[in-house]
Amino acid sequence: MIGEDIMKRIIAFALTILTALTALCLASCSMPLKSSVSRKNGLDCAFQSEVSISLDRLQAEGVLKRFGSGAWEIEFSSPNTLSGVKLEFSEGNTSASYKGLSFSVPQSAVPVRAMMLNLIKAVDENAKLDELKGEEKDGSLEISGELEGGKYLLIVDKDGRLSGFEMDNNKLKITFSELTLIDEKAPSSSETTASSSEETTTASTSETSTETTAASE
């Protein structure tokens, strides 16, 4: 009798374990799998876009422009403490201006500046890739990554163009709308600087040549 009782308990225990494993298996199988897909890379371009920024308690809007790798600028239209302020980013440096007058980055813009640097690094790094890879959601592609400032989510549309940027740990969300291309192929900030130097040299040479010719006459 004792042996039969033990055997019944063992069978009951085994059935309990089997039932639990079956339920766990069914639950995992019923969970929808996120599809990992590839999409053409439309980030390596010069563009301008309306942006809406939510950073903790700060709500800001403005126009963002990307001229090339490392060369960006944003001009704010709101809130009042930032309206008209323009931040320009070039090769790791940041300058601020208001209606043409340059000054140091205002205290009210410091948090946004830090988050802009994260956005710039995330976009410029992904722009170097042949194609973008991530998880598809509602027609958009969500690309996960991590920077020194934390994990981020870069969102692009069906053409691989920027449509969103989020960093949950920083309570940051940037939404892009009315994005238009400035140029088909964006030069890097160093190429832009080199081009400007060449134009200045050419202009100076041309002026010198004209003055020499006039003097000889």
C-alpha positions as CSV (number, residue, x, y, z in Angstrom):
1,M,0.0,0.0,0.0
2,I,2.8,2.4,0.9
3,G,4.5,1.6,-2.4
4,E,1.3,2.3,-4.4
5,D,0.8,5.6,-2.6
6,I,4.3,6.7,-3.4
7,M,3.8,5.7,-7.0
8,K,0.6,7.7,-7.2
9,R,2.3,10.8,-5.8
10,I,5.2,10.5,-8.3
11,I,2.7,10.2,-11.2
12,A,0.7,13.1,-10.0
13,F,3.9,15.2,-9.7
14,A,5.0,14.3,-13.2
15,L,1.6,15.2,-14.6
16,T,1.8,18.6,-12.9
17,I,5.2,19.3,-14.3
18,L,4.1,18.2,-17.8
19,T,1.0,20.4,-17.6
20,A,3.1,23.4,-16.6
21,L,5.6,22.8,-19.4
22,T,2.8,22.5,-22.0
23,A,1.1,25.7,-20.8
24,L,4.5,27.5,-21.0
25,C,5.1,26.2,-24.5
26,L,1.7,27.3,-25.7
27,A,2.1,30.8,-24.2
28,S,5.5,31.3,-25.9
29,C,4.2,30.0,-29.2
30,S,1.2,32.4,-29.1
31,M,3.5,35.5,-28.6
32,P,3.9,37.4,-31.9
33,L,7.4,37.4,-33.2
34,K,8.9,40.7,-34.2
35,S,10.1,40.6,-37.8
36,S,13.7,41.6,-38.4
37,V,14.0,43.2,-41.8
38,S,16.4,45.2,-44.0
39,R,15.6,48.5,-45.7
40,K,17.5,50.8,-48.0
41,N,19.5,53.5,-46.3
42,G,18.1,56.9,-46.9
43,L,20.0,58.6,-44.0
44,D,23.1,59.7,-46.0
45,C,21.6,62.9,-47.4
46,A,21.3,66.6,-46.7
47,F,17.8,67.4,-45.5
48,Q,15.6,69.8,-43.5
49,S,12.7,68.8,-41.4
50,E,10.2,70.2,-38.9
51,V,10.9,68.7,-35.5
52,S,8.9,68.3,-32.3
53,I,11.1,67.5,-29.2
54,S,9.9,66.2,-25.9
55,L,12.7,66.0,-23.3
56,D,11.4,65.3,-19.8
57,R,9.3,68.4,-19.0
58,L,10.6,70.4,-22.0
59,Q,8.5,70.7,-25.2
60,A,10.3,72.3,-28.1
61,E,9.7,72.8,-31.8
62,G,11.9,74.0,-34.7
63,V,13.5,73.3,-38.0
64,L,16.4,70.8,-38.2
65,K,18.9,70.7,-41.0
66,R,21.6,68.1,-41.8
67,F,24.2,69.3,-44.3
68,G,26.5,66.3,-44.1
69,S,28.3,64.0,-41.6
70,G,28.9,66.1,-38.5
71,A,27.3,69.2,-40.0
72,W,23.9,70.0,-38.5
73,E,21.9,73.0,-37.3
74,I,18.6,73.5,-35.5
75,E,16.6,76.7,-35.1
76,F,13.9,76.8,-32.5
77,S,10.4,78.3,-32.8
78,S,9.3,77.4,-29.3
79,P,9.3,77.6,-26.3
80,N,9.7,81.3,-25.7
81,T,13.0,80.8,-23.9
82,L,14.5,79.2,-27.1
83,S,12.5,80.9,-29.9
84,G,14.9,82.2,-32.5
85,V,17.9,80.5,-31.1
86,K,20.0,78.6,-33.6
87,L,22.5,75.9,-32.6
88,E,25.1,74.9,-35.2
89,F,27.1,71.7,-35.0
90,S,30.3,71.1,-36.9
91,E,33.0,68.5,-36.3
92,G,32.1,68.2,-32.6
93,N,31.9,71.9,-31.9
94,T,28.7,73.7,-31.1
95,S,27.9,77.4,-31.7
96,A,24.8,79.4,-30.8
97,S,23.3,82.5,-32.4
98,Y,20.2,84.7,-32.3
99,K,19.3,86.8,-35.3
100,G,22.8,86.7,-36.5
101,L,24.4,87.5,-33.1
102,S,26.7,84.8,-31.8
103,F,27.0,83.9,-28.1
104,S,27.7,80.9,-25.9
105,V,25.1,78.2,-25.7
106,P,22.3,79.5,-23.4
107,Q,21.6,77.5,-20.2
108,S,18.0,76.8,-21.5
109,A,19.5,75.0,-24.6
110,V,22.1,72.9,-22.8
111,P,19.8,69.8,-22.3
112,V,18.7,70.0,-25.9
113,R,22.2,70.4,-27.1
114,A,23.2,67.2,-25.3
115,M,20.4,65.2,-26.9
116,M,21.1,66.7,-30.3
117,L,24.7,65.3,-30.1
118,N,23.2,61.9,-29.4
119,L,20.9,62.2,-32.4
120,I,23.7,63.4,-34.6
121,K,26.0,60.5,-33.6
122,A,23.3,57.9,-34.1
123,V,22.2,59.1,-37.5
124,D,25.7,59.7,-38.8
125,E,26.9,56.3,-37.7
126,N,23.9,54.5,-39.3
127,A,24.3,56.7,-42.5
128,K,27.5,54.9,-43.2
129,L,25.8,51.5,-43.5
130,D,24.9,49.9,-46.9
131,E,21.4,49.1,-45.6
132,L,19.4,49.6,-42.4
133,K,18.4,46.6,-40.3
134,G,15.8,46.6,-37.5
135,E,12.3,45.6,-36.5
136,E,9.3,46.6,-38.7
137,K,6.4,48.2,-36.9
138,D,3.4,49.9,-38.5
139,G,5.3,50.4,-41.8
140,S,8.3,52.0,-40.1
141,L,11.7,50.4,-39.3
142,E,12.9,50.7,-35.7
143,I,16.7,50.5,-35.4
144,S,18.1,49.9,-31.9
145,G,21.5,51.0,-30.8
146,E,23.5,52.3,-27.8
147,L,25.6,55.3,-27.2
148,E,27.5,56.6,-24.2
149,G,24.3,58.5,-23.3
150,G,22.2,55.3,-23.3
151,K,20.2,53.1,-25.6
152,Y,18.3,54.7,-28.5
153,L,15.7,53.9,-31.1
154,L,16.1,55.3,-34.5
155,I,12.9,55.2,-36.7
156,V,12.9,55.5,-40.4
157,D,10.1,55.5,-43.0
158,K,9.6,53.3,-46.1
159,D,12.3,55.2,-47.9
160,G,14.8,54.9,-45.1
161,R,14.4,58.6,-44.2
162,L,14.5,59.8,-40.6
163,S,11.1,59.9,-38.9
164,G,11.8,59.6,-35.2
165,F,14.4,59.3,-32.5
166,E,13.9,58.1,-28.9
167,M,16.0,57.6,-25.8
168,D,13.7,56.2,-23.0
169,N,16.3,56.6,-20.2
170,N,16.6,60.3,-21.0
171,K,12.9,60.7,-21.5
172,L,13.6,62.0,-25.0
173,K,11.4,61.7,-28.1
174,I,11.9,63.6,-31.4
175,T,9.4,63.5,-34.2
176,F,10.3,64.5,-37.7
177,S,7.7,65.8,-40.2
178,E,7.7,67.5,-43.7
179,L,11.2,66.2,-44.4
180,T,12.6,67.5,-47.7
181,L,16.0,66.9,-49.3
182,I,18.4,69.7,-49.7
183,D,20.8,67.7,-51.9
184,E,20.9,64.2,-53.2
185,K,24.3,63.4,-51.7
186,A,25.4,65.1,-48.5
187,P,29.1,66.2,-48.3
188,S,30.8,65.7,-44.9
189,S,31.6,68.8,-42.8
190,S,35.3,68.4,-43.8
191,E,34.4,68.4,-47.5
192,T,32.3,71.5,-47.0
193,T,35.2,73.3,-45.3
194,A,37.6,72.2,-48.1
195,S,35.2,73.3,-50.8
196,S,34.8,76.8,-49.1
197,S,38.6,77.1,-48.9
198,E,39.0,76.3,-52.6
199,E,36.4,78.8,-53.6
200,T,38.1,81.5,-51.5
201,T,41.5,80.7,-53.1
202,T,40.0,80.7,-56.6
203,A,38.4,84.1,-55.9
204,S,41.6,85.6,-54.5
205,T,43.6,84.3,-57.5
206,S,41.1,85.7,-59.9
207,E,41.1,89.2,-58.2
208,T,45.0,89.2,-58.2
209,S,45.0,88.3,-61.9
210,T,42.6,91.1,-62.7
211,E,44.6,93.7,-60.8
212,T,47.8,92.6,-62.5
213,T,46.3,92.9,-65.9
214,A,44.8,96.3,-65.1
215,A,48.2,97.5,-63.8
216,S,50.0,96.3,-67.0
217,E,47.5,98.2,-69.2
